[in-house]
Amino acid sequence: MVQTVIILISIFMIIAIYKLVFKARNKVATNKVIPINRKKKSIGKEGKKACSFCHKKVKRLSFYVTEMGKVVGVCEGCKPQAERRALSRL
């Protein structure tokens, strides 16, 4: 009877120690993860973006796909140039 109690207590202690070690290991793994909201990409002042052709900063761009499959943002002034090159609009 005493031996079974000692065996049960030792099993309980082994499980408790294992859980503590496993919990500590999980904390180390979660510290390596960077939250997405911390790595926000800033667009710049007032949300302006640069045109891919003239590099002028404008609030609104139209997006086209080049012959090579690259996406470019085009301002209102460069739209005719993009349409002359027969770029596909997104």
Buried (B, 14 or more C-beta within 10 A) or exposed (E): EEEEEEEEEEEEEEEEEEEEEEEEEEEEEEEEEEEEEEEEEEEEEEEEBBBBBEEEEBEEBBBBEEEEEEEBBBBEEBBEEBEEEEBEEE
